[in-house]
């Protein structure tokens, strides 16, 4: 029996669908009442999980206060700590007391940092360097969980994905898909950045592998599709999945960066033009995992689902 928190979220829905397909027993938890879900009301540091944890062997903890572009909280770090550290610690301590064998925590590559240098991808053994309150809260939760594991014997697995995409994806990736479907030229022909992504189907497959793999115990794993793309390649593949051909103009990246700085859009330019690569070599070596979906398959499935939704 697997308890899934955040079961109504983007990754949670995909995970529950795959658990059902594989006929693995699971207990999906949500905040609000929904058919087929265990409604918990609020998740906080005082939530009583006793009933929900009965008979559970594995917890997959996906529920979180997620990274937001324009945080309106007066104290973002306190808000992230309450949701991502205190709530997680409360659940983990109760899980250990209830006899849960393994606790899988979905963290974030933001624990490692915001960007990578050329040919220097992040690895799981790098010293963490979170740069924002969200990444800091995820790092603090990781440390607390590993300490609880050491203290109680409950097995901890930490997974740090980069950008997750797939059917139903929202926010920046959905916007990028919308723009990629439009017939105008893009100024990214000379941009050689590299960004790691992970298709939600690949992430779900690894979560389920890590639920039982003996080598996953008390480890931190980086995960991706195993093929990194420049912004131009990503737009090209998205356009191709839509039956179009992207037109990429050869504009020097420094010119684009300078223009973004003038317009006060330096952070947005970094997300488009900068690199963020992860090395999944250690993940593959320890678990034998390989992504079941290629990045092309993942993008095609994402685009197909998006066109059905509209």
N, C-alpha and C positions, 0 to 999 in steps of 0.2 A: 504494500500500500504506500503510495506516494502522496504526500500533502503538497499542493501547489498554491503558494500565495501569489497575488497579482494575476490570478487566473483569467481575469477579463481583459488584461492588457494585450498589447501586440504580440509579445513573445509568449505570454501565458496561453492565449487562445491557440496558437500554433502548437505549443507543447501538449495541451490537453487533447487536441485533435489527433496528435500522433500517439499519445498514450491510449486513446480509445481505439485507434486503428490497430495497434499492437496488442490490444486486449490486456493491458497492464492496469491493475487497480489503482485508481487515483481519487483524491478528494480535493476538488477545486474550491478555493476560498476567495470570496469577494467582500468588499465593504458593504455594498448595497444589496438588498435581496434580489436575486435573479433565479429563474427556474433552473434546477440542477446544480446550483452553487450553494455552498455553506456561507451564509451571510454573517459577518463578524461585527458589523457596525464600524466603529473606528479601530484602527491599528495604532497602538501606542505602547509606552513602556509599562502599562498596567493591564493590558489585555490578557484575559484568562483563556489559554489555549487547551486546557486539560481535555475537554470533550473532543476537540478536533484532532488531538494528537493520539488518541486511543487507537492502538493497533497499527500505528504508522511506523514504517521502517526507514523511510527516506523523506526528508523535507527538501523541496526545491523552492528557495526564497527569491521570488522575483519582484515582490511588491517594494516600491521605493518612491521617494520624491525625486523625480527625474530632473535632469539638467534642463534649464529653461534659459532662453536668450535674454529676456528682459525681466529679471526677477524683481517683483514688487514688494517682497518681504523687507521689513525694516532691518532685520538681522538674518541674512541668508544662511550663514554658517550655522546659527542656532536652529533654524528651521530644518536644514539638511541633517544636522546631528540628531534632532528629535526623531525624524522619520527614518533615517537610514542607519543610525547607530543604536540609539536607545531601543527602538522597536525591534531591531534585529537581535540585540543582546537578550531582550526579554523572551523572545520566541526561542532562541537557541538554548537558553538555560532551562526553559520548560521542556524543550524537546529532549535534552540530555536526561532530565529527571524522568521523562516518560519512556525512556529506553530506545529512543530513535537511534538508529545505527549510523546514518550518514546525513550530513547537512550540506546541501549544495547552495552556494551563494553566487548570484549573478552580480558581479562587480562591474568595472568599466576600465577601458584602456586609459581613461583620464587619470587613473591612479599613477600610471607611468609618466604622463605628461601630455602636452598639447601638440607637440610636433617632433619630428625626427630629422636628423641630418642625412644628407645623401649617403646611401649604402650603410646606414647605421640604424637598422630597425630596432624597435623595442624588443627586449627579451624578458622572460619571467624572472630572471635573476638580477635584472637592473635594480638599482636603488630607486624606490618610488619617488616621484617628484610631482605630486598633484599641484595644479596652479589655480584651481578655483574651489569654492566651497563644496560643490558636488563631488569632485574628485577627492577632496580631503575627507569628506564624510565616508565615502566608500573605502578609503584606505583605513580609516579608524575602525570601521566595521570589520574589515578583514582581520586586522590585528586582534580585535576583541574575540572574534570567532576562533582564531587559531589558539588563543589563550584558553578559551572555554574547552576546546578540543583536547588540549594538553592536560587540562585539569580533570576532565570527566571521561576521556576515552572516546567521546563521540567523534566520528571521522568527519573532517572538514574538507570540502572541495571549493576552491575559489576560481571563478571563470571571469576573465577580463576581455569582453569583446570590444572591437571598434564599432563603427557605425553598423547597425543592424538594419537590413532592408528585406522586403518581401511583400507578398500580398497584404494589402491593408496598411502599408507603411504611411505615416503622416509626416508632418513638419517639413524640414528642408529637403528630404529626398523626394517627397511628393511634389514639391514645387519644382525641383530639378526635372522630374519626369514631365511635368506640364510644359516647361520651357523647351525641353528636348523635342517635344512633338511639334514645335512651331518652325516654319520654314524660313529661318533667317540665319545669317552667318555668326559664328562664335569666334571670339578673339583668342582662342587657346591653342592655335596650331604649333606654337613654339614652347608651350609649357611642358616641362618634363618631370613634374612632381610625381610622387608615387603615394597612393593611398590604399590602405587595406580596408576591405569591407567584409561583412559576413552575412550571407543569406540566412534568413530565419530558419530554413529547413536544415542547414548545416549546423547552426547553433543548437537547435533542438536535438539533432542526432548526437552531438557531443555531450549535451546534458544527460541524455539517457545512457550513453556509454559510461560517463563518469559516475552514474548512480551505482554501478556494480563493479567497475574495473578495480582490481586490487592495487594497481600502481597509482591510482588517483588520490589516494588517502593523504590528507594534510599537504596538498600541493596547490600552487597557483598556476593556472593555465592561460596562455594567450591563444586566441582563436581567430581564424579568418578563413576566407575562401581559398587561400593559398595562391592567389594571383592578384598582384597589386596593379592599379590602374592610374594613369594620369587623368586629369579632369577632361582632357580632350578625348581620351580613349573611353572614358565612362559615358560621355555624351554620345560618342559614336556608337557604342554598343546599345545604349538606350534607344537611339534613333533607329538603328538597324532592327531592334526588336519591334519597333513600330512600323517597319516597312519603309523607312525613310533613309536618306543618306545625309549625314551631318556635314555642313560646310564649315571648315575650321580655317580661320585667317591667321597668317604668320605674324602676329604682333609680339614684340619682345616682352617677356614677363616683367622686366623692370619698369617699362612704360605703364603696364597695367597696375603695378604696385603703386607707382607714383600718382596715377590718376585716382586710385582708391583712397590714398592718403589725403589728397586734396578734397575729396568728397566726404571725408570722415568715415570711410568704410574699410579701414585697415583690417579690422577683425574678420569681416566678411571675405575680404581678399585672401586672408591667410587660410580660411577654410577651403577656398577654391584653388588657390595656387600653392599652398604649402604642402609638405609631405607628412604623413603619419602612417608609418609601416610597422607591422608586427611580424616577428619571426615565430612561426609555429613549429619550428624544427624540434624543440624539446617536447612539445605536446605530442607530436607524431611519434617521437622516439620512445616516450614513456608508455603511451596508450596504444600505439599502432593505428590510430585513427587517421582516416583520410576523408576529406569533404565529399559526401555523396553527390552533391550538385556542383557543377562548374559555375563560374561567375556568369557565363553566357546563359546557362539554363536558369539561374536565379533571376537574372534581369528579365529574361523572356517571361517567366512565370509571374513576376511582379507587374510587368507591363500588361500582360493578358488579364490579370485580375483587376487592374486599374481601369482598363477599357470596358470590362464587364460592369464595374461599379458605376460607370458614367453612361 
